[in-house]
Structure formats: structure tokens, C-alpha cells
Amino acid sequence: MSVIRKLANKTPNSFSILASVNRRFTTQNPKPSPDNPSSAHYDELVNDAGSSDDFDQLHYLLNKRIKDGCFNSNKTFNFITSASLSVLDDLSHALSRLDRGFTRKNAFDSLIARLCKLNRIPESLRMVELMARGDYGLNAATFHPIFNVLTRNKSLEESWAVVDLMRMLNVRVDLTTYNYILMSYCVIGNLAAAADVLRKMEGEGISPDTRTFDSLVVGACKAGKVEGALMLLRRMVDDGVPMLTSSHVFVMDALLEMQYYDQAIRYVMSFSGKDTWLDSENFGFLSRRLIKLKKFEEAKLVLEEMNQRGLSMGDKLKEFYKNSKSNV
């Protein structure tokens, strides 16, 4: 089924006439606005208007909130639920009449994000079509919520179909899009496919970032190739790419799963001394995992190192360390 489809025209009936009367009444009697309105205030008004099918008032509010510096949020279109998708035609028409530029683009982007939260990808792509046809500022960021849903659901074939759609619409595929797909392959342990994604990125002149490497580390650990993960981390250090805490966590977990307890301790030590907060996180995580695995002697060594370095410990770790010292 094509992702580019024409929207159906709704036939007026008695209910739409009644809704029109109601819209005029509501528009003439809007809720009073505070002197310094907030995004939350506008979200409430927009959702009230949307729930009442008052699209004239909704149009007015979406224009005014941007002029007042109140951007749309993830709650702006909460009135849309899986049971109320029939309003999309009227709503998209109202959005199409918004002020040109950021106001209109931001409204469509927020609507697409709401539809993706409801797992309504076909409807999201309908909004993409409208943005493309109307030249409403469609770009890669518009697609990010769609890729978030598809890759989280491991729908990789559909993800590549959306990539093809982006190219067809002359939207450049960006690093974030590739990272979504890369992470999905890495989570399922398909390193060959992940390597292909990396080659595509490099072929398009897109340099990997922290999340790219983090995904590759995850993939290597999932596939049981800890040596490969360590090589990736070393490359990150050499290239000056900051590491996410999750990268360290996956490596430590992989080492502990293989019962390489001493290697896990040496790993944490090798990356210590540069960032006190990161040291506290890494040493603390390793000590908690060792205690859970009943590797108490190893945990004592890690906690002793934390104490000597003056790193902060949680209450439970402090209690364990105190008891371990008193039992010596």
C-alpha cells in the first residue's frame, strides 16, 4: 500500500452543521488568557478546542501561542486518541492554514509525534505527505518519531522503506536516522547489518558520534564479542569521542557474564581518573553487580578503591563497606 495517498473529503451532515455552530460559539467566548501564558496553559486550551471539534479556535490558538513564545509540547495534541482519528482531516486542514514557517512546521511535527506515540505510522505518513505537498518545512527531524517507533518495534524493513521515502521527497537522511536503525540492528545482535549501515553513513560523509559508537558497543556485547567492544572504546578515546555511561555498563555486564571479574575491575580502573562523576557511576555499578553475584571479596576491592578516591557511595554500598571493614 502506497504511503502517498489522497485525503478523503468529508460530506457535510447534520452533525457537522451542529459542530460548526458550536465552533462559532466557542470562538466568540474563549477562556480568558493570563498576562504571561505558558505552554501548559495553551496545551489545555488547544485540547479543549480539539475535543470540541472547534478547529477555528484551535487554529487561532496554535498561531497565537508561537507569537507568545509558547512552543508546542508533547501534550499539545493529547485530545487525539486511537478512537478519535476521524478528526485528522479537519485538523490537518486547520494546520495547513497556520502562519507560514516555524509555526506551521512545528505544529505538524508535534502532530506527527503524537500519532507516533499512538503507534499510528500510516497516519503519520499522511501528515508527512501534506507537509511535502505544501512545502511546510519537511526535514529529517520530522521523521525521527517515526523511526523511533519502527526501530523500537524491530520493523527494519519498514524503516528502510521510510528512508527511501525521504530520498524520494528530497529529504536528506541524517545521523540521528541512521543511529536509530543502527541501534536496532545492534540490539538484536546483527553486526553484519550494523556494519553495512556504518558503511552507508561513511559513504554519505556522515561521521559517527557518541550514540553511533554506543550502538556498536551494544551490538558487540550482545554478540559476545567483548574484545571488539573494547577496540571500539579504544577508538573512541583515540578520536576524542565522549562515551556514554551505557557503553561502560554493557562492557562491564558482558565481562561479568563471562565471569571475568578481575578483567571487569581492571576495565573500570583503566578508564578512571578523568571524570569524578563517571568514576562514581562506573565503580558504583560494578560493586553493586559484584555484590549481587555474591563476589564479595571483589566488591570489597572496588569499594576500597572508591573510598581512597573519595568517590560518593549510595547508602547500601556505604553499609556494605562499613560492615566489610568491621568484619576484618
N, C-alpha and C positions, 0 to 999 in steps of 0.2 A: 504494500500500500504506500503510495507516494506521501512524502511528508509535506509536499506543497499542495494544499487543497484550497478551493474557494469556500468562503464562509457562506452559509445558507442565509437567505433573507427571511426574517420572521414576518408572518402575516398578522396584521392588527386584529385584535378581537376585543371583546368587552373588558377582559381583564387588563389588557394593555391600555385601554382608554381610561380605566379606573386608576391605573398606576400613573398615567400622565397627569390626571387631576391631582393625585396625591403628591407628585413631584412638584407641581406648581405651588401647592400649599406649603410644602416643606421649605422650598427655596425662599418663599416670601417670609418665612418665620424661622430663620436659622437660630441655633443656640448662640447665646452671647459669647464673644471671644475675649479671653483675658488680655491685659495690656502686653504681657510677654508670653505668648503662646509657646508651647513645647511640641515636640514631635509626638509625644504621647497624647497630648490634647487633640492634635489633628488626626491621629490614628483613630481616636474614639469617634470623632465627627465623621470621618470617612467611612468607618464601619457602620455607623448609624445610617448614613445616606445609602450605602450599598445594600444594607439589609432591607431598606425600604424601597429599593429599586429607584431611588432618586438620583439618576445619573447626571442631571443638570447641576444639582448641588454638589455631587461628587466631583464633577469637572471643575467647578468653581473652587472647591477646597484644595484639590491637587495643584491647581495653579497658584493659589494664594499661599499655601504652606511653603513652597520654594521661595517665593518672594519674601516671606518672613524668616527665611533661613532654617526652616524645619524640614529636613530631608525625609524621604520615605524610609520606613523601617521594615523589619521582618514581620511586623504586626499590621501594616497598613491595609492589607487585603485579607484580613482574617475572616471577613464575612463570607469569603468564598470557601465552600466545602465541597466534598465529593458529591453531595446531594444538591448543590446549587450551581453546577457548571453551566446551566442554561443561561446564566446572566452574561456569559463571556462575550456574546455578540454585542450586546448593548454596552458593556463595559469597555471593550476594545474600541468601539466607536467613540466613546467619551474620551478615552486616552489619545486617540488619533487627533482629536481637536485641541489638545493641550498646547501651551506655548511651545514653539519650536526650540530645539536644542536640549539642554540638560533636563529641563522639566519633563518633557515627553519621554526621553530616553530612560530617565531614572524611574519613571512610573512603569514603563513596560518591563524594565529589568526587575523591578520589585514584584510585578505580577508574575513573571516567569519563575522567580524564586519561590513564590507562594505555591504555584502549580507544581513545581518540583517537590516541594515539601509534602504535597498530597500524592506524590508519585504519579502525576499526570503528565507524562512525557509527550504524548501526542498533542495535547492541548498547548503545552509549552512550545512545541514546534510550530503550531498555528500562529502563536504570537511572534515567533521569530520570522515567519513568513510576512506578517503585517509590517514588522519593522523593516524588513528588506525592501518590500514593495514601496513603502512610504519614505524610505531614506531617513529613518528615525535614529540613526547613530548606532546601528548594529555593529558590535565588535566582539572580540573573543570573550570578554568579561560577561557578556550576555549569556554565553553558553556554559559558563562554569558550573552553575547549579545543575544543569542537565548532565554534565559529565560526572558531577559528584554523585548523583543518583545512579546513573548507569554503571559506573565503575564499582560503586559500593555493592551493587547487585550482581557484580561479575558479568555484566552484559557487555562483553568486549566487542562482539560482532556489531552490536548496535552502536557502540561508541565510535568505531571506525566509520560506520555509515554517517554519523553526525559530523565526523571530521571531513568526510567527502562533501557533505552539505555545506560546511563552512567554506571550503575551497570553491564550490560552485557559486557561492554568494560573495566571493572575493573577500572573505574574512580571513586574516592571517592566523594560522594556528600558533598559539603562544606556548611559552614554557609551562605555565600552570596546567594547560590542557594535557600536554604530554606527561606531566608529572602524575595527573590523575590516572591515566592509562598505565603508566609505568608501575605505579604503586599496586594497582590491581593485579598485574602480572606477577609482581614480586610476592604479594601476599599468598598467591596460590602456588608459588614456587616455580613458575615457568621462566627460568633465567634466559632461555634461548629467545623467547619473545621479548623479554625485557631488553636484551642486548640489541634486538632489531629496532626497538623504539629509540634506544640511545643513539644508534647509527643514523636513524631518521633525523633526530634532533641535530646531531653534529653536521649532517649533510645540509641542513637548512640554516646552519650558522647559529644555532641556539645553544648557548653554553649551559651546562648543568649547574644547578645551585644546591643549597643545603638539602632541600627536600628530595632532589633527584638522587643524591648520594645516600640519603637516609632510606629511600625506597630500595636501592640496590643492596644496601646492608641488610635490610629486612629479607630480601629475596635470597641472599647468600646464606643467611642464618636458617631460613626456612628449609633450604635445600641441604642443610647440614655441612655447608662449605664455609666453616668459620675462618679458615686461612684466607679465603677470598674476601671475606668481610674485613679482616684485618688489613689486607692490602688496600682495600678501598679507603679505609680510615687513614691509612698512611698517606695515600694520595691526597685526601682532603687536607691533611696537615701540610703537605708539601705545597699544595695550591693555595693555601690560606683560606680554605672554605670552612666557615664555622660549623660545628657539629651540633645536632640536636641531642637532647638527653635521651630520646628514644633510640638513637643509634647505639649509644653505650649500653642501654638496657638490653637490647636484642643480643648484642655480643656477649654480655655477661650471662644472660639466660642460656645462650647456646653452649657456652663453656661449662656452666654448672650442670646442664642436662647431660653433657658427656662426662660428668664427674671430674672435670679438670679444675679442681678447686684452687690449687696453687697458681695455675695459669690465670684464673679469674682475678686473684689478688694482685698478681704481677701486672695484669692488664690495667687495673684501676690505678695502680701506682705509676705506671708509665705515662698516664695522661694527667697526673695530678700536679699541683703546684702553680697553675696558671690562672685558675678561676676558683675562688673560695666557695662560691655558691655551688658550682658544678661539682667540686670535690665533696661537699657535704651531701649532695644528691647521690653521687656515684658510690661513695663509701657507705652511706646510709642504706642504699638499696642493696648493696652486696651483703652487708651484715645482716639485714632482715632476711634475705633469701637463705643465707647460711644457717641462721637460727631455725628457720622453717624446715630446712633439710637436716636439722639436728647435727650440723657440723659445728659444734660449739667451740672447739679449740680454734678453728679457722676464724670464726666470728669474733673471738676474743682478740686475735691478732689485728683484725680490721678495726675494731673499736679502740684498741690501744693506739693505733696509728691516728685515728680521728682525735683522740684525746691529746696526743702530743702535738698535733697540728692546730688544736684549738677549734676544731670544726663542731658545728652545732649538731646535737643529737635530739631525737624525739624522746618523749618521756619513757616509753617502753625500752628503748635502747639504753637510756641512762640507767634504768633499773637493772637491766641485764648486766651492764658493765659494772655497776656497783656491786651486784651480787657475785660476779665472777672474781672481782678483786678481794672480796671478803672471804671467798672460799679457797683462796690460795694458801 
